Amino acid sequence: MKNIKRTFIVALSLMFVALACERSVDGLEEPGFTENPDVFIDGFSAGLEYYPFADSDQDAFSVDTDDTHDNTAASMRFDVPNVGDPEGGYAGAIFRDENGGRDLTSYNALTFYAKGTIAGTLNEIGFGQDFGENDFVVSLSNTKLTTNWEQYVVPIPDASLLTAEQGLLWYAEGPEDGDGYSFWLDQVKYENLEGLAQQRPAIQNGNEITQTSFIGSTAIVSGLIYTVNRVTEDGVAVDVTVNASPAYYSFSSSDESVATVDSDGLVSVVGEGTAEITGSVAGIGANGALIIDSVGEFVEAPTPTEPASEVISIFSDAYDNVPVDFFNGFYEPFQTTTSNDFTVNGNNVLGYDNFNFVGIEFNQNVPTIDASEMTNFTMSVFFPDEIPQNSALRATLVDFGPDDSFGGGDDTQSRVTITPPANPNSPQPNDLVSGRWIPMNIDISGMSSRSNLGQIVLDSDLGPGLQGESFYVDNIYLYDNSAE
């Protein structure tokens, strides 16, 4: 029935468009979109439809007439599944206006009341997702729920852009510590709230981030957030910060001969030098900046020569790669290493900044690697800056052993360490020097177990001089050279 209804709506909409065009020729004003602010008060507002995400629990949402805010007629109830639930691992959906969208330019916030059966943390909630272009997505992350009804506010960064918004509400929530629970929303609507003040857009999460780049590389302006101060119903002034899509921002470059930036925040490095990428929302300058320090042409890593049939590739454009959970696990609170991955002339490169250690893992959501037929592990690293004294870089390959568990007592490790040359005037190919790609190769043929590889760890513990440095990594793979 929904498909039939949608077809009817599309046909009807096309008819209205045609009629509107004809009237405009006669000098009559074209009809606009409704300014109806209601999403869910005592039920769905006109034209609203519920669309769960494909991999979520399809039956997580229901209308509840028993538990409501302020004794209203109904509320929205969401039942979050337990971990491993065959019906879906989380609850998530959008609520879309099927009448073509709404004019929300008169409002400055989406507001709602919420509570949970427990004091859970709602992963994401906001507006702007419509299963279409999703241009104006906004989300409030990690919202703390209580077991009592509380009001929440999701500010709109620039309402003048929301002339025909279809994505009126969306959410995504997973289990709490593995267990499912229920939460409710009520009185969901758009408002023009008094007292929203101190609008503070930001890029790069409000920080000035310097990124060493190369001609032909690209980067993305990230950390797009928008903060306002509001007064709660209890009279307390609090800051509210949301994540905002690039469409709310205007970006600019201080030197377009070095780097240009488009409307999506994609930065293209076109020359050597320094350029500062900044942004603004509705004419308000954003805190933070992305500073591009272009050092010129990029030196690409040597192209691997091992036949693809004898390779298991983890990260390389020369081969098909196996699945990887992540290239930077960011183990809090001890890790400082951040990622600065980039692409140069179509070649993907891993970048690490503020280094102390970093882990690459393939053991959580993807299979571990069976390297029983492989004899060697290799990767290439490049340090763009001068190597400090007392430096060493160590790579450790970890096999989880038969118990398939990290630290289970049967793990096997194999390592390689590179250090600066004994004679700085005559560096060897495997010496730790700047300005060239250095191979790091491990002979794994003697490992007692190499059928359950799950982790690669890079650290500088043997030489603290590299702590805080930046470097690049490419061509991480295992290969068989037993025939050589």
Secondary structure, 3 states (H helix, E strand, C coil): CHHHHHHHHHHHHHHHHHHHHHHHHCCCCCCCCCCCCEEECCCECCCEEEEECCCCCCCCEEEECCCCHHHCCCEEEEEECCCCCCCCCCEEEEEEECCCCECCCCCCEEEEEEEECCCCEEEEEEECCCCCCCCCCEEEEEEECCCCCEEEEEECCCHHHCCCECEEEEEEECCECCECEEEEEEEEEEECCCCCEEEEEECHHHCEEEEEECCCEEEECCCCEEEEEEECCCCCEEEEEEEECHHHEEEEECCCCCEEECCCCEEEECCCEEEEEEEEECCEECECEEEEEECCCCCCCCCCCCCHHHEEEEECCCCCECCCCECCCCCCCCCCCEECCEEECCEEEEEEECCCEEEEECCCCCCCECCCCCCEEEEEEECCCCCCCCECEEEEEEECCCCCCCCCCCCEEEEEEECCCCCCCCCCCCCCCCCCEEEEEEECCCCCCCCCEEEEEEECCCCECCCCCCEEEEEEEEECCCCC
